[in-house]
Amino acid sequence: MDIYNQIGELGVAGVTIPEEYGGAGLSYQDLCVVLSELAKSSVSYAVTLSVSTMSQSILAEFGNEEQKKKYLPALTSGEEIAAFALSESHSGSDAAALKTTAKKVEGGYILNGTKMWITSGGIAKTYIVMARTGEEGHKGISAFIVRDGAEGFSYGKKENKMGWKVSPTRELVFENCFVPEEDLLQTEGMGFKIALSALDRGRITIGSIAVGLAQRALDEAVKYALDRKQFNQAIFDFQGLQFMMTDMATEVECSRLLVEEAARNFDNGIKNQKVACMAKLKATDTAMKVTTDAVQVLGGVGYTSEYPVERFMRDAKVLQIVEGTNQIQKVVIGRCLKKEYAQ
């Protein structure tokens, strides 16, 4: 938390949140720059900031005035972290199939269920939790604000992950957890709309993190190739490696431009789901390919912890999975194409 607190002191813990709630009042294009730069040093901290900012944005857009004043200032200052709880063991990509329930009682709701794969689980203080208040399917889902320490709310298994080592991923367990009625976001049945809004943001921010990670991997590969000598010349001058690195550079730049377009669309109120999905798909696939190639450029030392590229490769993989798997991105892009060409 000390490092995250310092991120807050720099004024970037609430980049897109209005100044009246302690944020910087900037755009998603600005947030993408912050996340890309942070990801060059630590994807774990970039993801923590991304998810917290996404959750803050949900509060800023869908929360009432009392909720915004109550929860946002501690988050925008970096004093606290927010997290988003949608996924469950049997409802990953099929988010509308979630089983966590919220039963209406006097003065609020009783939540029961378990959330999985929650970024910042255990260190966040404010959680945006999706639970079922009504019928099966997306229409029966509602969104709640749940605070760390609430009675009946505990933390389950902490995942031992391949990458993102500094960012905890944990189960959230709700056992007759009481949530006051004033912590319902909007009205009952609005949860799925809120979740989709969060994912729209998440595609862009994860794309920007992927771009920053890929750029850092490229930087490390090129610097090493210029310095490393074999057969009396820098290995950069061998055409095979040079072509590999020019391909890496081209893919990074293509990804950056696509993410920038998606962020610009979002800032201008242009709903272009196809471009947002393309940005997430392209940038994260690029991050996986570029980090893997960076390990190859460094050879044996690239496979050791002496150099950071092996960490980059491990951190890149899950970017293809979170905020909608890349296969789901392709499904959505396909639907958009079909709709475009059927007109």
VENZI-V864976 format. One record per backbone hydrogen bond with DSSP energy under -0.5 kcal/mol. NH is the residue of the N-H (numbers start at 1). CO is the residue of the C=O. E is the energy in kcal/mol with one decimal. If there is no record, write none. Layout:
NH,CO,E
NH,CO,E
This chain:
5,1,-3.2
6,2,-1.6
7,3,-1.7
8,4,-2.0
9,5,-1.9
10,6,-1.4
11,8,-1.6
12,7,-1.6
15,12,-0.7
17,14,-1.2
21,18,-1.8
22,19,-2.2
23,18,-1.8
24,14,-2.1
25,14,-0.6
25,17,-2.2
26,15,-2.9
31,27,-2.0
32,28,-2.2
33,29,-1.4
34,30,-2.0
35,31,-2.8
36,32,-2.5
37,33,-2.2
38,34,-2.4
39,35,-2.6
40,36,-1.0
41,37,-0.5
41,38,-1.3
42,38,-2.9
46,42,-1.8
47,43,-2.9
48,44,-2.0
49,45,-2.4
50,46,-2.5
51,47,-2.8
52,48,-2.0
53,49,-2.7
54,50,-2.4
55,51,-2.4
56,52,-2.3
57,53,-2.6
58,54,-1.8
59,55,-2.0
60,56,-2.8
61,57,-2.3
62,58,-3.0
63,58,-0.6
63,59,-1.7
68,64,-2.5
69,65,-2.4
70,66,-1.8
71,67,-2.4
72,68,-1.8
75,71,-0.8
75,72,-0.9
76,72,-3.0
77,73,-1.5
78,75,-1.0
79,74,-0.8
80,74,-2.3
83,126,-2.3
85,128,-3.5
86,84,-0.7
88,91,-1.2
91,88,-1.0
95,93,-1.6
97,94,-1.9
98,95,-1.5
101,112,-2.7
102,132,-2.8
103,110,-2.6
105,108,-2.7
108,105,-1.8
109,179,-2.4
110,103,-2.3
111,109,-0.6
111,177,-3.1
112,101,-2.1
113,174,-2.3
115,172,-2.7
116,87,-2.1
118,170,-1.6
119,117,-0.8
120,168,-2.5
121,118,-1.9
121,168,-0.7
123,120,-1.8
124,120,-2.3
125,81,-2.6
126,81,-1.5
127,146,-2.6
128,83,-2.5
129,127,-0.8
129,144,-2.9
130,85,-2.3
131,142,-2.5
132,100,-3.8
133,131,-0.6
133,140,-2.6
134,140,-1.9
137,96,-0.6
140,137,-1.2
141,138,-1.3
142,131,-3.2
143,185,-0.5
144,129,-2.6
145,183,-2.8
146,127,-2.8
146,144,-0.6
148,125,-2.5
150,147,-1.9
153,150,-2.1
154,152,-0.5
154,173,-2.6
156,171,-1.9
159,157,-0.6
159,169,-2.9
161,159,-1.0
167,164,-0.8
168,166,-0.7
170,118,-1.8
171,157,-1.7
172,115,-2.1
173,154,-3.1
174,113,-3.2
174,172,-0.5
175,152,-3.1
175,173,-0.6
176,174,-0.5
177,111,-2.4
178,151,-0.9
178,176,-0.6
179,109,-2.8
181,107,-2.4
183,180,-2.3
184,181,-1.7
185,143,-2.9
186,62,-0.5
186,184,-0.5
190,187,-1.6
191,141,-2.1
192,138,-0.6
192,141,-0.7
194,190,-2.0
195,191,-2.7
196,192,-2.5
197,193,-1.9
198,194,-2.0
199,195,-2.3
200,196,-2.2
201,197,-1.5
202,198,-2.7
203,199,-2.3
204,200,-0.9
205,201,-2.3
206,202,-2.8
207,203,-1.6
208,204,-2.0
209,205,-2.1
210,206,-2.3
211,207,-2.0
212,208,-2.1
213,209,-2.5
214,210,-2.6
215,211,-2.5
216,212,-2.1
217,213,-2.2
218,214,-2.4
219,215,-2.6
220,216,-2.4
221,217,-2.2
222,218,-2.7
223,219,-2.4
224,220,-2.1
225,221,-2.5
226,222,-2.1
227,223,-1.4
228,224,-3.0
230,233,-2.8
233,230,-1.0
235,228,-2.5
236,225,-2.0
237,234,-1.7
238,235,-1.5
239,237,-0.5
242,238,-2.5
243,239,-2.9
244,240,-1.5
245,241,-2.3
246,242,-2.1
247,243,-2.1
248,244,-2.0
249,245,-2.4
250,246,-2.2
251,247,-2.4
252,248,-2.1
253,249,-2.2
254,250,-2.4
255,251,-2.2
256,252,-2.4
257,253,-2.2
258,254,-1.9
259,255,-2.5
260,256,-2.4
261,257,-2.0
262,258,-2.2
263,259,-2.5
264,260,-2.5
265,261,-2.6
266,262,-2.1
267,263,-2.5
268,264,-1.8
269,266,-1.4
270,265,-2.9
271,269,-0.7
272,270,-1.2
273,271,-0.5
276,272,-1.9
277,273,-2.5
278,274,-2.4
279,275,-2.6
280,276,-2.0
281,277,-2.7
282,278,-3.2
283,279,-2.3
284,280,-2.0
285,281,-2.1
286,282,-2.4
287,283,-2.3
288,284,-2.0
289,285,-2.3
290,286,-3.3
291,287,-2.2
292,288,-1.7
293,289,-2.5
294,290,-2.1
295,291,-1.7
296,292,-1.7
297,293,-2.4
298,294,-2.0
299,295,-1.1
301,298,-0.9
302,299,-0.7
303,299,-0.6
303,300,-1.2
304,301,-1.3
307,301,-0.6
307,304,-1.1
310,307,-0.6
311,308,-0.6
312,308,-2.0
313,309,-2.2
314,310,-1.8
315,311,-2.8
316,312,-1.9
317,313,-1.2
318,314,-0.6
319,316,-1.2
320,316,-0.6
320,317,-1.7
321,318,-1.7
322,318,-2.5
324,321,-0.5
326,320,-2.0
329,325,-2.1
330,326,-1.7
331,327,-1.8
332,328,-2.4
333,329,-2.7
334,330,-2.6
335,331,-2.0
336,332,-2.3
337,333,-2.5
338,334,-2.5
339,335,-2.4
340,336,-2.4
341,337,-2.6
342,338,-1.4
343,339,-0.6
343,340,-0.6
